[in-house]
Amino acid sequence: MTADQALGKVLVIIPTYNEALNLRPIVARLRVAVPEADVLVADDNSPDGTGAIADELAASDDQVHVLHRRGKEGLGAAYVAGFRWGLERGYGVLVEHDADGSHQPEQLPSMLEALKGADMVKGSRWVKGGSVVNWPWHREVLSRGGSLWSRVLLGIPVRDVTGGFSAFRADTLRGLGLDEIEAAGYGFQVDLVWRATKQGYKVVEVPIQFIERELGDSKMDSKIVVEALLLTSRWGITHRARQVKEYLGFAKERVAPEVSKYAEEGKRMAGEVSAKVGPEVQKYAAEGKRIAGEVSAKVGPEVQKYAAEGKRIAGEVSAKVGPEVSKFAQQAGKTLSGVGASAKKVAGQVKAKLDERKP
């Protein structure tokens, strides 16, 4: 069903277990808030008489129905049974709704309006405009943390993953694979929205005010929380491992051939460059060698000629200048010898004069 088609008849499913104090007022509020909608009470054989109260309501109102179940089998199982009941009877929209007043029937019309442009709508506590009332801090931390954990592990683009106030088109539920759902407790809500987003359904969040129950006992306990945490972790690890495997397969099938193709192209281009440039390089190398040979052949003899000429001139200079140098050297020797003899003679005369003056 596309977004612009009529939604069809609406069925609001209310799972119950020991909700005798809450059932009458919540059904009355629903009948006022969405008078065109039918109500299905799915009771898990409540020992407090909730099932009998549901039968009384159904007897006085043709739009109220009852599904009696054998015993307490969990929230998820009760909703799946209610979905099947409604799908078999041709309802176009199926709504999850609490019995304890946490979900306010007066907010359902805005969710149904949003469903006209979506496949699934979640009443959300954690989007802008959403809120919780009378919740202890640890309950809010648990809810926000559970949603964040699920979003990170499973990649769900929804803020309030664990919220249970949801509306579905019938075709959406048929496409989710209800027979494969394994969560019985609050992990069921995570499973539904994860399946919807994985299969490409459009999921829209509408802000709601969630009010903590005033009457009766909460069904939330540590067992339900642990079940949801373990299931979400297992789903998340499997999901991420599958993503890694798919990425590696994609890389092997798509990237590796591209790399090989470019490597071959590079090899081919290198071959072409070598074939074209190589001979040119060799030609210029040979030309350079030839020029060097010619230079050596022409310049070498000239260098040798000038070297020989230089040697000859040096020999002539040595032959002419050498005797003159020797002659001046001898003359200088004689002069120095005469100077030395004269100096010795004068020194002797000075000494004699000094000796004569001594007393």
ZITA-V346845 format. One record per pair of residues at least 4 apart in sequence whose C-alpha atoms are under 8 Angstrom apart, sorted by sequence separation. I is the first residue (numbers start at 0). GAP is how many residues later the second one is. D is the distance in whole Angstrom. If there is no record, write none. Layout:
[[I/GAP/D] [I/GAP/D]]
This chain:
[[0/4/6] [18/4/6] [19/4/8] [21/4/6] [22/4/6] [23/4/6] [24/4/6] [25/4/6] [26/4/6] [27/4/6] [28/4/6] [29/4/6] [30/4/5] [45/4/6] [48/4/7] [49/4/6] [50/4/6] [51/4/6] [52/4/6] [53/4/6] [54/4/6] [55/4/6] [56/4/6] [57/4/6] [72/4/6] [73/4/6] [74/4/6] [75/4/6] [76/4/6] [77/4/6] [78/4/6] [79/4/6] [80/4/6] [81/4/6] [82/4/6] [83/4/6] [84/4/7] [85/4/6] [86/4/6] [97/4/7] [98/4/8] [103/4/7] [106/4/7] [107/4/6] [108/4/6] [109/4/6] [110/4/6] [111/4/7] [112/4/8] [113/4/7] [114/4/6] [124/4/8] [125/4/6] [134/4/6] [135/4/7] [136/4/6] [137/4/6] [138/4/6] [139/4/6] [140/4/6] [141/4/6] [142/4/6] [143/4/6] [144/4/6] [145/4/6] [146/4/6] [147/4/6] [148/4/6] [149/4/6] [150/4/5] [151/4/7] [167/4/6] [168/4/7] [169/4/6] [170/4/6] [171/4/6] [172/4/7] [173/4/7] [176/4/7] [182/4/5] [183/4/6] [185/4/7] [186/4/6] [187/4/6] [188/4/7] [189/4/6] [190/4/6] [191/4/6] [192/4/6] [193/4/6] [194/4/6] [195/4/6] [196/4/6] [219/4/6] [220/4/7] [221/4/6] [222/4/6] [223/4/6] [224/4/6] [225/4/6] [226/4/6] [227/4/6] [228/4/6] [229/4/6] [230/4/6] [231/4/6] [232/4/6] [233/4/6] [234/4/6] [235/4/6] [236/4/6] [237/4/6] [238/4/6] [239/4/6] [240/4/6] [241/4/6] [242/4/6] [243/4/6] [244/4/6] [245/4/6] [246/4/6] [247/4/6] [248/4/6] [249/4/6] [250/4/5] [251/4/5] [252/4/7] [253/4/7] [254/4/6] [255/4/6] [256/4/6] [257/4/6] [258/4/6] [259/4/6] [260/4/6] [261/4/6] [262/4/6] [263/4/6] [264/4/6] [265/4/6] [266/4/6] [267/4/6] [268/4/6] [269/4/6] [270/4/6] [271/4/6] [272/4/6] [273/4/5] [274/4/7] [275/4/7] [276/4/6] [277/4/6] [278/4/6] [279/4/6] [280/4/6] [281/4/6] [282/4/6] [283/4/6] [284/4/6] [285/4/6] [286/4/6] [287/4/6] [288/4/6] [289/4/6] [290/4/6] [291/4/6] [292/4/6] [293/4/6] [294/4/6] [295/4/5] [296/4/7] [297/4/7] [298/4/6] [299/4/6] [300/4/6] [301/4/6] [302/4/6] [303/4/6] [304/4/6] [305/4/6] [306/4/6] [307/4/6] [308/4/6] [309/4/6] [310/4/6] [311/4/6] [312/4/6] [313/4/6] [314/4/6] [315/4/6] [316/4/6] [317/4/5] [318/4/7] [319/4/7] [320/4/6] [321/4/6] [322/4/6] [323/4/6] [324/4/6] [325/4/6] [326/4/6] [327/4/6] [328/4/6] [329/4/6] [330/4/6] [331/4/6] [332/4/6] [333/4/6] [334/4/6] [335/4/6] [336/4/6] [337/4/6] [338/4/6] [339/4/6] [340/4/6] [341/4/6] [342/4/6] [343/4/6] [344/4/6] [345/4/6] [346/4/6] [347/4/6] [348/4/6] [349/4/6] [350/4/6] [351/4/6] [352/4/7] [353/4/7] [29/5/7] [30/5/8] [44/5/8] [45/5/6] [57/5/7] [72/5/7] [85/5/6] [86/5/8] [97/5/6] [114/5/6] [124/5/4] [125/5/7] [134/5/7] [149/5/7] [150/5/5] [155/5/8] [167/5/7] [172/5/7] [182/5/5] [195/5/5] [196/5/7] [212/5/8] [219/5/8] [249/5/7] [250/5/6] [251/5/8] [272/5/8] [294/5/8] [316/5/8] [30/6/7] [44/6/7] [57/6/5] [96/6/6] [114/6/6] [123/6/6] [124/6/5] [149/6/7] [150/6/7] [181/6/8] [195/6/8] [196/6/7] [42/7/7] [56/7/7] [57/7/5] [113/7/7] [124/7/7] [150/7/7] [180/7/7] [195/7/7] [42/8/6] [57/8/7] [85/8/7] [150/8/8] [182/8/7] [111/9/8] [54/10/8] [110/10/6] [150/10/7] [180/10/7] [192/10/8] [53/11/8] [54/11/6] [82/11/7] [110/11/8] [147/11/8] [149/11/7] [26/12/8] [53/12/6] [110/12/7] [146/12/7] [40/13/7] [146/13/6] [146/14/5] [50/15/8] [66/15/8] [145/15/8] [146/15/6] [143/16/8] [145/16/7] [175/16/7] [50/17/7] [78/17/7] [125/18/8] [142/19/7] [175/19/6] [175/20/6] [40/23/8] [42/23/7] [44/23/7] [175/23/8] [38/24/6] [39/24/6] [40/24/6] [41/24/6] [42/24/6] [43/24/6] [44/24/6] [161/24/7] [171/24/8] [11/25/7] [13/25/7] [15/25/7] [37/25/5] [38/25/5] [39/25/5] [40/25/5] [41/25/5] [42/25/5] [43/25/5] [44/25/6] [45/25/8] [161/25/7] [163/25/6] [9/26/7] [10/26/6] [11/26/6] [12/26/6] [13/26/6] [14/26/6] [15/26/6] [16/26/6] [36/26/7] [37/26/6] [38/26/6] [39/26/5] [40/26/6] [41/26/6] [42/26/6] [43/26/6] [44/26/5] [45/26/8] [162/26/7] [8/27/8] [9/27/5] [10/27/5] [11/27/5] [12/27/5] [13/27/5] [14/27/5] [15/27/5] [16/27/6] [18/27/8] [22/27/7] [37/27/8] [39/27/7] [41/27/7] [43/27/5] [44/27/7] [161/27/6] [8/28/7] [9/28/6] [10/28/6] [11/28/6] [12/28/6] [13/28/6] [14/28/6] [15/28/6] [16/28/7] [17/28/5] [19/28/6] [43/28/5] [160/28/7] [161/28/6] [8/29/8] [10/29/7] [12/29/7] [14/29/8] [16/29/5] [17/29/7] [18/29/8] [19/29/6] [23/29/8] [43/29/7] [160/29/6] [171/29/7] [15/30/7] [17/30/5] [19/30/5] [22/30/8] [17/31/7] [18/31/6] [22/31/8] [17/32/6] [126/32/6] [160/32/7] [16/33/7] [19/33/7] [23/33/8] [125/33/6] [126/33/8] [15/34/7] [43/34/8] [125/34/6] [42/35/8] [123/35/7] [124/35/6] [41/36/6] [123/36/5] [41/37/8] [155/37/8] [186/37/8] [121/38/8] [124/38/8] [155/38/6] [185/38/6] [41/39/8] [123/39/7] [184/39/6] [185/39/7] [41/40/7] [122/40/7] [149/40/7] [153/40/7] [156/40/8] [186/40/7] [187/40/8] [121/41/7] [122/41/8] [123/41/8] [155/41/7] [186/41/4] [39/42/7] [121/42/8] [122/42/5] [184/42/7] [185/42/6] [186/42/8] [189/42/8] [121/43/6] [122/43/6] [184/43/7] [121/44/4] [182/44/8] [186/44/7] [120/45/6] [121/45/7] [157/45/8] [182/45/8] [186/45/7] [119/46/7] [120/46/5] [119/47/6] [120/47/7] [157/47/7] [119/48/5] [182/48/8] [118/49/6] [119/49/6] [118/50/6] [114/52/7] [119/52/7] [114/53/8] [118/53/6] [114/54/8] [16/55/7] [111/55/7] [110/56/7] [14/60/7] [102/62/7] [14/63/6] [14/64/7] [12/66/7] [97/66/8] [96/67/7] [97/67/7] [95/68/7] [96/68/6] [12/69/6] [95/69/5] [96/69/7] [12/70/8] [94/70/7] [95/70/5] [33/71/8] [94/71/6] [95/71/6] [32/72/6] [94/72/4] [25/73/6] [32/73/5] [93/73/6] [94/73/6] [25/74/7] [33/74/7] [92/74/7] [93/74/5] [10/75/7] [25/75/6] [29/75/5] [32/75/8] [33/75/7] [92/75/6] [93/75/7] [22/76/6] [28/76/6] [29/76/7] [32/76/7] [92/76/5] [93/76/7] [119/76/8] [129/76/8] [130/76/8] [132/76/7] [134/76/8] [21/77/6] [22/77/7] [28/77/8] [91/77/6] [92/77/5] [129/77/4] [130/77/7] [131/77/6] [132/77/6] [133/77/7] [134/77/6] [21/78/6] [91/78/5] [126/78/8] [128/78/5] [129/78/5] [130/78/5] [131/78/5] [132/78/5] [133/78/6] [153/78/8] [21/79/7] [25/79/8] [90/79/7] [91/79/8] [126/79/8] [127/79/7] [128/79/7] [129/79/6] [130/79/6] [131/79/6] [132/79/6] [152/79/8] [10/80/6] [18/80/7] [126/80/6] [129/80/8] [131/80/8] [152/80/7] [9/81/6] [12/81/7] [18/81/7] [119/81/7] [121/81/7] [123/81/6] [125/81/8] [153/81/7] [8/82/5] [9/82/6] [10/82/6] [11/82/6] [12/82/6] [13/82/7] [14/82/8] [118/82/6] [119/82/6] [120/82/6] [121/82/6] [122/82/6] [123/82/6] [124/82/6] [149/82/6] [153/82/5] [7/83/7] [8/83/5] [9/83/5] [10/83/5] [11/83/5] [12/83/5] [13/83/5] [14/83/7] [15/83/6] [86/83/7] [117/83/8] [118/83/5] [119/83/5] [120/83/5] [121/83/5] [122/83/5] [123/83/5] [124/83/6] [145/83/8] [149/83/8] [152/83/5] [7/84/4] [8/84/6] [9/84/6] [10/84/6] [11/84/6] [12/84/6] [13/84/6] [14/84/7] [117/84/5] [118/84/6] [119/84/6] [120/84/6] [121/84/6] [122/84/6] [123/84/6] [124/84/6] [152/84/7] [6/85/6] [7/85/6] [9/85/8] [11/85/7] [13/85/6] [117/85/6] [120/85/7] [122/85/6] [124/85/7] [153/85/7] [6/86/6] [117/86/6] [149/86/8] [152/86/8] [153/86/8] [152/87/7] [114/89/8] [82/90/8] [113/90/7] [113/92/8] [110/95/6] [109/96/8] [79/98/7] [106/101/7] [103/105/8] [102/106/8] [103/106/7] [75/107/6] [76/107/6] [102/107/6] [103/107/8] [6/108/8] [75/108/4] [101/108/5] [102/108/7] [6/109/7] [74/109/6] [75/109/6] [101/109/5] [5/110/8] [73/110/5] [74/110/5] [75/110/7] [100/110/7] [101/110/5] [4/111/8] [72/111/7] [73/111/6] [74/111/7] [100/111/8] [101/111/6] [2/112/8] [3/112/6] [75/112/5] [100/112/6] [2/113/5] [3/113/7] [74/113/8] [75/113/8] [99/113/6] [100/113/8] [2/114/5] [99/114/8] [2/115/6] [99/115/7] [2/116/8] [99/116/8] [6/162/7] [0/168/8] [0/170/7] [21/193/7] [20/194/7] [21/194/8] [20/195/7] [18/197/7] [17/198/8]]
